[in-house]
Amino acid sequence: MKKNFAFEKMNYILLIAGVVVIILGFILMTGAPTTEQAYNPDIFSTRRIVIGPMVALLGFISIIVAILWRTPSKSADKEEDTVPFYKRER
């Protein structure tokens, strides 16, 4: 008896990759802050205001793709999908 799960192995792999990319984007945005005693011009660096957010955005997009990803089904699965659920044998 085959159980129908919402996600398959490939979905989980893509989800984990997306989370890793998001974490990498947030790491790229970190750095030393500007304090009252010292001004740090690094808060306006390209890495912190452009590259980091873009990497995090790519991670969020990849998670959306991972959720919507559907692997091609085999011919036996296609036949089962054409039968309405209320007419299937249990």
C-alpha distances in whole Angstrom, upper triangle without the diagonal:
4,6,10,13,16,17,16,18,21,22,22,25,27,27,28,31,32,32,34,36,37,38,40,42,43,44,47,48,49,53,56,57,61,62,66,68,66,65,62,62,59,57,57,56,54,51,51,51,50,48,46,45,44,42,40,40,38,36,35,34,32,30,30,29,26,25,25,24,21,20,20,17,16,17,14,13,17,16,13,16,18,17,18,16,17,17,13,11,9
4,6,9,13,14,13,15,18,18,19,21,23,23,25,27,28,29,31,33,34,35,37,39,40,41,43,45,46,49,53,54,57,59,63,64,63,62,59,58,55,53,54,53,50,48,48,48,46,44,42,41,40,38,37,36,34,32,31,31,28,26,26,25,22,21,21,20,17,16,17,14,14,15,12,11,14,15,12,14,17,16,17,15,17,17,13,13,11
4,6,10,11,11,14,16,16,17,19,21,21,23,25,26,27,29,31,31,33,35,36,37,39,41,42,43,47,50,51,54,56,60,62,60,59,56,56,53,51,51,50,48,45,45,45,44,42,40,39,38,36,34,34,32,30,29,28,26,24,24,23,20,19,19,18,16,16,17,15,15,17,15,12,16,16,13,14,17,17,17,14,17,18,14,14,12
4,7,9,9,12,15,14,15,18,19,19,21,23,24,25,27,29,29,31,33,34,35,37,39,40,41,45,48,49,52,54,58,60,58,57,54,54,50,48,49,48,46,43,43,43,41,39,38,36,35,33,32,31,29,27,26,25,23,21,21,20,17,15,16,15,13,13,15,13,14,16,14,11,14,15,12,12,15,15,15,13,16,17,14,15,13
4,5,7,10,12,11,12,15,16,15,17,20,20,21,24,25,26,27,29,30,31,33,35,36,38,41,45,45,49,51,54,56,55,53,50,50,47,45,45,44,42,40,39,39,38,36,34,33,32,30,28,28,26,24,23,22,20,18,18,17,15,13,14,13,12,13,15,14,16,19,17,14,16,18,15,14,18,18,18,15,19,20,17,18,16
4,7,10,12,9,11,14,14,13,16,18,18,19,22,23,23,25,27,28,29,31,33,34,35,39,42,43,46,48,51,54,52,50,48,47,44,42,43,42,40,37,37,36,35,33,31,30,29,27,25,24,23,21,19,19,17,15,14,14,12,9,10,11,10,12,14,14,17,19,18,15,17,19,16,15,18,19,18,16,19,21,19,20,19
4,7,8,6,7,10,11,10,13,15,15,16,19,20,21,22,24,25,27,28,30,31,33,37,40,41,44,46,50,52,50,48,46,45,42,40,40,39,37,35,34,34,33,31,29,28,27,25,23,23,21,18,18,17,15,13,13,12,9,8,9,9,8,10,13,13,16,19,19,16,17,20,18,17,20,21,21,19,23,24,22,23,22
4,6,5,7,9,10,11,13,15,16,17,19,20,22,23,25,26,28,29,31,32,34,38,41,42,46,48,51,53,51,50,47,46,43,41,42,40,38,35,35,36,34,31,30,29,28,25,24,24,22,19,19,19,16,14,15,13,10,10,11,9,8,8,11,12,14,18,17,14,17,20,18,17,21,22,22,21,24,25,22,23,22
4,5,5,6,9,10,11,13,14,16,17,19,20,21,23,25,26,27,29,31,32,36,39,41,44,47,50,52,50,48,45,45,41,40,40,39,36,33,34,34,33,30,28,28,27,24,23,23,21,19,19,19,15,14,16,14,11,12,13,11,11,10,13,14,16,20,20,17,19,22,21,20,24,25,26,24,28,29,26,26,25
4,5,5,6,9,10,11,12,14,15,17,18,20,21,23,25,26,27,29,31,34,38,39,43,45,49,50,48,46,43,43,39,38,38,36,34,31,32,32,30,27,26,26,24,21,21,21,18,16,17,16,13,12,13,11,8,10,11,8,9,8,12,13,16,20,20,18,19,23,22,21,24,26,27,25,29,30,27,28,27
4,5,5,6,9,10,10,12,14,15,17,18,20,21,23,24,26,27,29,33,36,38,41,43,47,48,47,45,42,41,38,36,36,35,32,30,30,30,28,26,25,24,22,20,19,19,16,14,14,14,11,9,10,9,5,7,8,6,8,9,13,14,17,21,21,18,20,23,22,20,24,25,25,24,28,29,27,28,27
4,5,5,6,9,10,11,12,14,15,17,18,20,21,23,24,26,27,31,34,36,39,42,45,47,45,43,40,40,36,35,36,34,32,29,29,30,28,26,24,23,23,20,18,19,17,14,14,15,12,10,12,11,7,9,12,10,12,12,16,17,20,24,24,21,23,26,24,23,26,28,28,26,30,31,28,29,28
4,5,5,6,9,10,11,12,14,16,17,19,20,21,23,25,26,30,33,35,38,41,44,46,44,42,39,38,35,34,34,32,30,27,28,29,27,24,22,22,21,18,17,18,16,13,14,15,11,10,13,12,8,11,13,11,13,13,16,18,21,25,25,22,24,28,26,25,29,30,31,29,33,34,31,32,31
4,5,5,6,9,10,10,12,14,15,16,19,20,21,23,25,28,32,33,37,39,43,44,42,40,37,36,33,32,32,30,28,25,25,26,24,21,20,20,18,15,15,15,12,10,11,11,7,7,10,8,5,8,11,9,12,12,16,18,21,25,26,23,24,28,27,25,28,30,30,29,33,34,32,33,32
4,5,5,6,9,10,11,12,14,15,17,18,20,21,23,27,30,31,35,37,41,42,40,39,36,35,32,30,31,29,27,25,24,25,23,21,19,19,18,15,14,14,12,9,10,10,7,5,9,9,6,8,11,10,13,15,18,20,23,27,27,24,26,29,28,26,29,31,30,29,32,34,32,33,32
4,5,5,6,9,10,11,12,14,16,17,18,20,22,25,28,30,33,36,39,41,39,37,34,34,31,29,30,29,27,24,23,25,23,21,18,19,18,15,14,15,13,10,11,13,10,8,12,12,9,11,14,14,16,17,21,23,26,29,30,27,28,32,30,29,32,34,34,32,35,37,34,36,34
4,5,5,6,9,10,11,12,14,15,17,19,20,24,27,29,32,35,39,40,38,36,33,32,29,28,28,26,24,21,21,23,21,18,16,17,16,12,12,13,11,8,10,11,8,8,12,11,9,12,15,14,17,17,21,23,26,30,31,28,29,33,32,30,33,35,35,34,37,39,36,38,36
4,5,5,6,9,10,11,13,14,15,17,19,23,26,27,31,33,37,38,36,34,31,31,27,26,26,24,22,20,20,20,19,16,14,14,13,10,9,10,8,5,7,8,5,5,9,9,8,11,13,13,16,18,21,24,27,31,31,28,29,33,32,30,33,35,35,33,37,39,36,38,37
4,5,5,6,9,10,11,12,14,16,17,21,24,25,29,31,35,36,34,33,30,29,26,24,25,24,22,19,19,20,19,17,14,14,14,11,9,11,10,6,8,10,9,7,11,12,11,12,16,16,19,21,24,26,30,33,34,31,32,35,34,32,35,37,36,35,38,40,38,39,37
4,5,5,6,9,10,10,12,14,16,19,23,24,28,30,34,35,33,32,28,28,25,23,24,23,21,18,18,19,18,15,13,14,14,10,9,12,11,8,10,13,10,10,14,15,13,16,18,18,21,22,26,28,31,35,35,33,34,37,36,34,38,39,39,38,41,43,40,42,40
4,5,5,6,9,10,11,13,15,18,22,23,27,29,33,34,32,30,27,26,23,21,22,20,18,15,15,16,15,12,10,11,10,7,6,9,7,5,8,10,9,10,13,13,13,16,18,18,21,22,26,29,32,35,36,33,34,38,37,35,38,40,40,38,42,44,42,43,42
4,5,5,6,9,10,11,13,17,20,21,24,27,31,32,30,28,25,25,21,20,20,19,17,15,14,15,14,12,9,9,10,7,4,7,8,5,7,10,9,9,12,14,14,15,18,19,22,24,28,30,33,37,38,35,35,39,38,35,38,40,40,38,42,44,42,43,42
4,5,5,6,9,10,11,14,18,19,23,25,29,30,28,27,24,24,20,19,20,19,18,15,14,15,15,13,10,11,12,9,7,11,11,8,10,14,13,13,16,17,16,18,21,22,25,26,30,32,36,39,40,37,38,41,40,38,41,43,42,41,44,46,44,45,43
4,5,5,6,9,10,13,17,19,22,25,29,30,27,26,22,22,18,18,19,17,15,12,12,14,13,10,8,10,11,7,7,11,11,9,12,14,13,14,17,18,18,20,23,23,26,27,31,33,36,40,41,38,39,43,42,40,43,45,44,43,46,48,46,47,46
4,5,5,6,9,12,16,17,21,24,27,28,26,24,21,20,17,15,16,14,13,10,9,11,10,8,4,6,7,5,4,8,9,8,10,13,13,14,17,18,18,20,22,23,26,28,31,34,37,41,42,39,40,43,42,40,43,45,44,43,46,48,47,48,47
4,5,5,7,10,14,15,18,21,24,26,24,22,19,19,16,14,15,14,14,11,9,11,12,10,6,7,10,8,7,10,12,10,12,15,15,16,18,20,20,22,24,25,29,30,34,36,40,43,44,41,42,45,44,42,45,46,46,44,47,50,48,49,48
4,5,5,8,12,14,18,20,24,25,23,21,18,18,15,14,15,14,14,10,9,12,13,11,7,10,12,10,10,13,14,13,15,18,18,18,21,22,22,24,27,27,31,32,36,38,41,45,46,43,44,47,46,44,47,49,48,47,50,52,50,51,50
4,6,8,12,14,17,20,24,24,22,20,16,16,12,12,13,11,10,6,6,9,10,7,5,8,10,9,9,12,13,13,15,18,18,19,22,23,23,25,27,28,31,33,36,39,42,45,47,44,45,48,47,45,48,50,49,48,51,53,52,53,52
4,7,10,11,14,17,21,22,20,18,14,14,11,9,10,9,10,7,4,7,9,8,5,7,10,10,9,12,14,14,16,18,19,20,22,24,24,26,28,29,33,34,38,41,44,47,48,45,46,49,48,46,49,51,50,49,52,54,52,54,52
4,7,9,12,15,19,20,17,16,13,14,10,9,11,11,12,9,7,10,12,12,9,11,14,13,12,16,18,17,18,21,22,22,25,27,27,28,31,31,35,37,40,43,46,50,50,47,48,52,50,48,51,53,52,51,54,56,54,56,54
4,6,10,12,16,17,14,13,10,11,8,7,11,10,12,10,8,11,14,13,11,14,17,16,16,19,21,20,22,25,25,26,28,30,30,32,34,35,39,40,44,46,50,53,54,51,52,55,54,52,55,57,56,54,58,60,58,59,58
4,7,9,13,13,11,10,7,10,8,8,11,11,14,13,11,14,17,17,15,17,20,20,19,22,24,24,25,28,29,29,32,34,34,35,38,39,42,44,47,50,53,57,58,54,55,59,58,55,58,60,59,58,61,63,61,63,61
4,6,10,11,9,8,7,9,8,7,11,12,15,14,11,13,17,18,16,17,21,21,20,23,25,25,26,29,30,30,32,34,35,36,38,40,43,45,49,51,54,58,59,56,56,60,58,56,59,61,59,58,61,63,62,63,61
4,7,8,6,5,5,8,9,7,11,13,16,16,13,15,18,20,18,20,23,24,23,25,28,28,29,31,33,33,35,37,38,39,41,42,46,48,52,54,58,61,62,59,59,63,61,59,62,63,62,61,64,66,65,66,65
4,5,5,6,8,11,12,11,14,17,20,20,17,18,22,23,22,23,26,27,26,28,31,31,31,34,36,36,38,40,40,41,44,45,49,51,54,57,60,64,64,61,62,65,64,61,64,66,65,63,66,68,67,68,66
4,6,7,10,13,15,14,17,19,23,23,20,21,25,27,25,26,29,30,29,31,34,34,35,37,39,39,41,43,44,45,47,49,52,54,58,60,64,67,68,65,65,69,67,64,67,69,67,66,68,71,70,71,69
4,7,10,13,15,15,18,20,24,24,21,23,26,28,26,28,31,32,31,33,36,36,37,39,41,41,43,45,46,47,49,50,54,56,60,62,65,69,70,66,67,71,69,67,69,71,70,68,71,74,72,74,72
4,6,10,12,12,15,17,20,21,19,20,23,25,24,25,28,29,29,31,33,34,35,37,39,39,41,43,44,45,47,48,52,54,57,60,63,67,68,65,65,69,67,65,68,70,68,67,70,72,71,72,71
4,6,9,9,11,13,17,18,16,17,20,22,21,23,25,26,26,29,31,31,32,35,36,37,39,41,42,43,45,46,50,52,55,58,61,65,66,63,63,67,65,63,65,67,66,65,68,71,69,71,69
4,5,6,9,10,14,14,13,14,17,19,18,20,22,23,23,26,28,28,29,32,33,34,36,38,39,40,42,43,47,49,52,55,58,61,63,60,60,64,63,60,63,65,64,63,66,68,66,68,66
4,5,6,7,11,12,11,12,15,17,17,18,21,22,22,24,26,27,29,30,32,33,35,37,38,39,41,42,46,48,51,54,57,60,62,59,59,63,62,59,62,64,63,62,65,67,66,68,66
4,5,5,9,9,8,10,13,14,13,16,18,19,19,22,23,24,26,28,29,30,32,34,34,36,38,39,43,44,47,50,54,57,58,55,56,59,59,56,59,61,60,59,62,65,63,65,63
4,6,9,9,7,8,11,13,12,13,16,17,18,19,22,22,23,26,27,28,30,32,33,34,36,37,41,43,46,49,52,56,57,54,54,58,57,54,57,59,58,57,60,62,61,63,61
4,7,8,7,6,9,12,12,13,15,17,17,19,21,22,23,25,27,28,30,31,33,34,36,37,41,42,45,49,52,55,57,53,54,57,56,54,56,58,58,57,60,62,61,63,61
4,5,5,6,8,9,10,12,14,15,16,18,20,21,23,24,25,27,29,30,31,33,35,35,39,41,44,47,50,53,55,52,52,56,55,53,55,58,57,56,59,62,60,62,61
4,5,5,5,6,8,10,11,12,14,16,17,19,20,21,23,25,26,27,29,31,32,33,36,38,41,44,47,50,52,49,49,53,53,50,52,55,54,54,57,59,57,60,58
4,6,6,5,6,9,10,10,12,14,15,16,18,20,21,23,24,25,26,29,30,31,34,36,39,42,45,48,50,47,47,51,51,48,51,53,53,52,55,57,55,57,56
4,6,6,5,8,10,11,11,13,15,16,18,20,21,22,24,25,26,28,30,31,35,36,40,43,46,49,50,47,48,51,51,48,51,53,52,51,54,57,55,57,55
4,6,6,7,9,11,11,12,15,16,17,19,21,22,23,25,26,28,29,30,34,36,39,42,46,49,50,47,47,51,50,47,50,52,51,50,54,56,54,57,55
4,6,6,6,9,10,11,12,14,16,17,18,20,21,23,24,26,27,28,32,34,37,40,43,46,48,45,45,49,48,45,48,50,49,49,52,54,53,55,54
4,6,5,6,9,10,11,12,14,15,16,19,20,21,22,25,26,26,30,32,34,38,41,44,46,43,43,47,46,44,46,49,48,48,51,53,51,53,52
4,5,5,6,9,10,11,13,14,15,17,19,20,21,23,25,25,29,31,34,37,40,44,45,42,42,46,45,43,45,48,47,46,49,51,50,52,50
4,5,5,6,9,10,11,12,14,15,17,18,20,21,23,24,28,30,33,36,39,42,44,41,41,44,44,41,43,46,45,44,47,49,48,50,49
4,5,5,6,9,10,10,12,14,15,16,18,20,21,22,26,28,31,34,37,40,42,39,39,42,42,39,41,44,43,43,46,48,47,49,48
4,5,5,6,9,10,11,13,15,15,16,19,20,21,24,26,29,32,35,38,40,37,37,41,40,38,40,43,43,42,45,47,45,47,46
4,5,5,6,9,10,11,13,14,15,17,19,20,23,25,29,32,35,38,39,36,37,40,39,37,39,42,41,40,43,45,44,45,44
4,5,5,6,9,10,11,12,14,16,17,18,22,24,27,30,34,37,38,35,35,38,38,35,37,40,39,38,41,44,42,44,43
4,5,5,6,9,10,10,12,14,15,16,20,22,24,28,31,34,36,33,33,36,36,33,36,38,38,37,41,42,41,43,42
4,5,5,6,9,10,10,12,14,15,19,21,24,27,30,33,34,31,32,35,35,32,35,37,37,36,39,41,39,41,40
4,5,5,6,9,10,11,13,14,18,20,24,26,30,33,34,31,31,34,33,31,33,35,35,34,37,39,37,40,38
4,5,5,6,9,10,11,12,16,18,21,24,28,31,32,29,29,32,32,29,31,34,33,32,36,38,36,39,38
4,5,5,6,9,10,10,14,16,19,22,25,28,30,27,27,31,30,27,30,32,32,31,35,37,35,37,36
4,5,5,6,9,10,13,16,19,22,25,28,29,26,26,30,29,26,29,31,30,29,33,35,33,35,34
4,5,5,6,9,12,15,18,21,24,27,28,25,25,28,27,24,27,29,28,27,31,33,31,34,33
4,5,5,6,10,12,15,18,21,24,26,22,22,26,25,23,25,28,28,27,31,32,31,33,32
4,6,5,9,11,14,17,20,23,24,21,22,25,24,22,25,27,27,26,29,31,29,31,30
4,6,8,12,15,17,20,23,24,20,21,24,23,20,23,25,24,23,27,28,27,29,28
4,6,10,13,15,18,21,22,19,18,22,21,18,21,23,22,22,25,27,26,28,28
4,7,10,12,16,19,20,17,17,21,20,17,20,23,23,22,26,27,25,28,27
4,6,8,12,15,16,13,13,17,16,14,17,19,20,20,23,24,22,24,24
4,6,10,13,14,12,12,16,16,14,17,20,21,21,24,25,22,24,24
4,7,10,12,10,10,13,14,13,15,18,20,20,24,24,21,23,24
4,7,8,6,7,10,11,10,13,15,17,17,21,21,18,20,21
4,5,5,6,9,10,11,13,15,18,18,22,21,18,19,20
4,5,5,6,9,10,11,13,17,18,21,19,17,18,20
4,5,5,6,9,10,12,15,15,18,16,14,15,16
4,5,5,6,9,10,13,13,16,15,13,14,15
4,5,5,7,9,12,13,16,15,13,16,17
4,5,5,7,11,12,15,13,11,13,16
4,5,6,8,9,12,10,8,10,12
4,6,7,8,12,11,10,13,14
4,6,9,12,10,10,13,16
4,6,8,7,7,10,13
4,6,6,7,10,13
4,5,5,9,10
4,6,8,10
4,7,9
4,6
4
